[in-house]
Amino acid sequence: MGAAMANKIHTCLRAGAAVEIDGDLEKPVWEQAEKTIRFVRANDGGVALLDTRAAFAWDDECLYAAFWLEERDIRSSGEKRTGLVWQENAAVLCLAGPESYCQLAVNPLNETAELAVIWKDAYRRGGRFDVEAFDLARQRPGVYGGDAGPRHPRGMRWAFFDWRLPGLRTAVRLDGRFNQRETLDRGWTVEMALPWEGLAPLLEGRPQDGELRPVAPARTQVVDQRASCFTAVWSAGPLGEQPLHDPGSYPLLRFAAEGVDK
C-alpha cells in the first residue's frame, strides 16, 4: 500500500436495488452515499483547478460509481488513448487486484476507453489470464516497464488497450452546452455500473461485506492555457509520481453491509 494513501478509505454502501444508469445523480442512492473529498492533483496532492467528487454503491451484481465534475467549458478533444493517460476530459475509475489492474474512462459524449494491465510475473500458460481477451499474440499488448515507463519495483506489465469490460454501462448528463466555447457551463455528471462477472477475470470476483479493495476515482482534464496545453490528472487524494499506474497507492474501498435506497 502506497504511503501517500495508506490511511484513505472510502465507504461503499450496499444498494437496496439495482441502480438505473441514466446519469441522474439526484437519486436517493447517491444522496445517501459518502462522497469523496474534492479531487486534488494526483501527483502531489496540490489544489486542482475544478471541483470533482465521486461516490460508490454496490450489490451482488455490480459496483456502481458516480462522478460530479465542475466544468466551465464542456467539450471533447476527440483524441484516442495512445499512452498512459487518455488525452481527453474524462471521469476515470481504476480498480486493482493482486495480479492486475484496470482503468475505465468516460468523456462528456459518453464515449468510453478501457485498459487492462497484467503483471508479467502473473501471466502463465494455462493460468487465469491465458484466455482470448489477453492472448499475447493476437492482442499485441503494450509493455510498461523495461525500456519504457512507468516502471515499478515488481517489474514489467502487459497493457491491453483493446480490452472491453463485458456488461459495462455508463451514462452522462451535461449542465451546459457541449462544445459551445462562447457559453459558460456548470459541469457534468457520470454514472457507471461495472458487473462483477465482467471484472472477475482481472480481479477477485464479488467482494464480501466489510472487505477492502483498491479503487481509485480520478479525472483527466485538458487544461488549455494561452502559453500551453496539457492533460492534468486529478484524484481523490495523491497517488504518487506515476498516477493511476501504481496500484499500491490506490485508496481502499470498504464494502459496507448497510443498505441505501435505490
C-alpha positions in Angstrom: 0.0 0.0 0.0 1.5 3.3 -1.0 2.4 5.6 1.9 0.6 8.6 0.4 -2.8 6.9 0.6 -2.2 4.3 3.4 -5.0 5.6 5.6 -7.5 6.7 3.0 -10.7 4.6 3.0 -13.9 5.3 1.1 -17.1 3.7 2.1 -19.2 1.9 -0.5 -22.8 1.2 0.8 -24.9 -1.6 -0.4 -27.6 -0.6 -2.8 -31.2 -1.7 -1.9 -32.0 -2.4 -5.5 -30.2 -2.3 -8.9 -29.3 1.3 -9.8 -30.7 2.6 -13.0 -27.8 4.0 -15.0 -29.1 7.3 -16.6 -26.7 9.9 -15.3 -29.2 11.3 -12.8 -27.3 11.7 -9.5 -30.2 13.1 -7.5 -31.4 9.5 -6.9 -31.6 8.5 -3.2 -28.7 6.1 -3.6 -26.3 9.0 -4.4 -27.9 11.4 -1.9 -27.1 8.9 0.8 -23.7 7.7 -0.5 -20.5 9.0 1.0 -18.8 11.4 -1.4 -15.0 11.6 -1.6 -13.1 14.8 -0.8 -12.6 17.3 -3.6 -10.1 15.8 -6.0 -6.5 17.1 -5.8 -3.6 16.9 -8.2 -2.8 13.2 -8.4 1.0 13.5 -8.4 1.5 15.8 -5.4 -1.9 16.5 -3.7 -2.0 20.2 -4.7 -5.2 22.1 -5.4 -7.0 21.1 -8.5 -8.5 23.7 -10.8 -12.1 22.4 -10.8 -14.2 20.7 -8.2 -14.6 16.9 -8.7 -16.0 14.3 -6.4 -17.1 10.7 -6.6 -19.2 8.2 -4.6 -19.8 4.4 -4.7 -22.5 1.8 -4.1 -22.7 -1.9 -4.7 -24.8 -5.0 -4.8 -24.3 -8.7 -5.7 -24.3 -7.9 -9.4 -22.3 -4.6 -9.8 -20.1 -1.9 -8.5 -21.7 1.5 -9.1 -19.8 4.8 -9.3 -20.9 8.4 -9.6 -18.9 11.5 -10.5 -19.7 15.2 -10.1 -17.5 17.3 -12.4 -17.4 21.0 -12.3 -16.7 22.4 -15.8 -16.8 25.8 -17.3 -16.4 24.6 -20.9 -17.9 21.1 -21.6 -16.1 19.8 -24.6 -14.3 16.8 -26.1 -10.9 16.7 -27.8 -11.9 13.7 -29.8 -8.5 12.1 -29.3 -8.0 8.4 -28.8 -6.0 7.0 -25.9 -2.5 6.3 -27.1 -0.4 6.2 -23.9 -0.6 6.3 -20.1 -3.4 8.8 -19.9 -6.4 9.4 -22.2 -5.8 12.8 -23.8 -9.4 13.8 -23.1 -11.7 15.3 -20.5 -12.9 12.2 -18.7 -14.0 10.6 -15.4 -11.7 7.7 -14.7 -12.1 4.7 -12.4 -9.1 2.4 -11.5 -9.5 -1.0 -9.8 -6.8 -3.3 -8.7 -6.4 -7.0 -7.8 -3.2 -8.8 -6.7 -2.1 -9.6 -10.2 -3.7 -7.0 -12.5 -5.5 -3.6 -12.6 -7.9 -1.9 -15.0 -8.9 1.6 -15.8 -12.2 2.9 -17.3 -12.7 6.4 -18.7 -15.9 8.2 -19.8 -16.0 11.5 -21.6 -18.8 14.1 -21.9 -20.1 12.3 -25.0 -20.4 9.1 -23.0 -17.7 7.5 -25.0 -15.6 5.0 -23.1 -12.0 3.9 -23.1 -10.9 0.8 -21.1 -7.5 -0.6 -20.3 -6.4 -3.9 -18.6 -2.9 -4.2 -17.2 -1.4 -7.6 -16.1 1.8 -8.1 -14.2 4.2 -10.1 -16.4 5.1 -12.3 -13.5 1.4 -13.3 -13.1 1.0 -14.3 -16.7 1.4 -18.1 -17.1 0.4 -20.5 -19.8 -2.7 -22.3 -18.7 -3.3 -19.7 -16.0 -6.3 -17.4 -15.4 -5.0 -14.8 -17.9 -4.4 -17.4 -20.7 -7.6 -16.6 -22.5 -8.5 -15.0 -25.8 -9.0 -11.5 -24.4 -5.4 -11.5 -23.1 -3.8 -13.6 -25.8 -0.3 -12.0 -26.3 0.0 -13.0 -30.0 -3.5 -11.8 -31.0 -3.9 -8.8 -28.8 -0.3 -7.5 -29.1 -0.4 -5.6 -25.8 1.9 -2.7 -24.9 4.6 -3.1 -22.4 5.1 -1.0 -19.2 8.5 -1.1 -17.6 11.6 -2.3 -19.3 12.8 0.4 -21.7 9.6 2.4 -21.3 7.8 3.7 -18.2 6.0 3.7 -16.0 8.5 1.5 -14.1 7.6 -0.4 -10.9 9.7 -2.5 -8.4 7.5 -5.5 -9.3 8.7 -5.4 -12.9 7.1 -5.3 -16.3 3.4 -5.3 -17.2 1.3 -6.2 -20.3 -1.1 -3.3 -21.2 -4.2 -4.4 -23.2 -5.6 -1.2 -24.8 -8.4 -3.1 -26.8 -9.9 -4.8 -23.7 -13.5 -4.1 -23.0 -15.3 -4.7 -19.8 -18.3 -7.0 -20.5 -21.6 -5.5 -19.4 -20.2 -2.1 -18.6 -23.0 0.6 -18.5 -22.4 4.3 -18.4 -24.5 7.5 -18.7 -23.7 11.2 -18.8 -25.7 14.4 -18.1 -24.5 17.8 -19.1 -25.3 21.1 -17.2 -24.3 23.3 -20.1 -23.9 23.4 -23.9 -21.5 20.9 -25.4 -18.6 22.4 -27.5 -20.1 25.9 -27.3 -16.9 27.7 -26.4 -18.6 31.1 -26.1 -21.0 29.9 -23.3 -20.3 29.4 -19.6 -21.2 25.9 -18.4 -21.6 24.5 -14.9 -20.5 20.9 -15.2 -21.4 17.3 -16.0 -22.2 14.0 -14.2 -21.2 10.4 -14.9 -22.8 7.2 -13.7 -21.3 3.8 -14.1 -22.2 0.1 -13.4 -19.4 -2.4 -13.5 -20.6 -6.0 -13.4 -18.6 -8.3 -11.0 -18.9 -11.1 -13.5 -17.1 -9.0 -16.2 -14.4 -7.9 -13.7 -13.8 -11.5 -12.4 -11.0 -12.4 -14.9 -9.0 -9.4 -13.6 -10.0 -9.0 -10.0 -11.3 -11.4 -7.4 -15.0 -11.7 -8.1 -17.7 -10.2 -5.9 -16.5 -8.7 -2.6 -17.7 -9.7 0.8 -19.3 -7.4 3.4 -16.6 -5.4 5.1 -13.9 -6.3 2.5 -11.4 -3.6 1.5 -10.3 -3.3 -2.2 -8.0 -0.8 -4.0 -10.2 1.5 -6.1 -9.1 5.0 -7.3 -11.6 7.5 -8.8 -9.8 10.1 -10.9 -10.3 12.7 -13.6 -8.2 13.7 -16.7 -8.6 17.3 -17.8 -7.2 19.1 -20.8 -6.0 22.4 -19.4 -5.8 24.8 -22.3 -3.9 28.0 -21.5 -2.6 30.7 -23.8 1.0 29.5 -23.4 0.5 25.8 -23.1 -2.0 22.9 -23.3 -1.6 19.8 -21.2 -3.6 17.0 -19.6 -3.9 17.1 -15.9 -4.7 14.1 -13.7 -6.8 14.7 -10.5 -7.8 12.1 -8.0 -9.4 11.7 -4.5 -6.0 12.0 -2.9 -2.4 11.9 -4.0 -1.3 8.9 -6.0 2.5 9.5 -6.3 4.9 10.0 -9.2 3.1 7.7 -11.7 -0.6 8.5 -11.1 -3.1 5.7 -12.0 -0.3 3.2 -12.6 0.8 2.3 -9.1 -2.0 0.2 -7.6 -0.3 0.2 -4.3 -1.1 3.9 -4.0 -4.9 3.5 -4.6 -7.2 4.3 -1.8 -9.3 1.5 -0.4 -13.0 1.0 -0.9 -14.8 -0.6 2.1 -17.8 -2.6 1.0 -20.3 -2.0 3.8 -23.3 -4.3 4.5 -25.6 -1.3 5.4 -28.1 -0.6 2.6 -29.1 2.6 0.9 -32.3 3.2 -1.1 -32.5 2.9 -4.9 
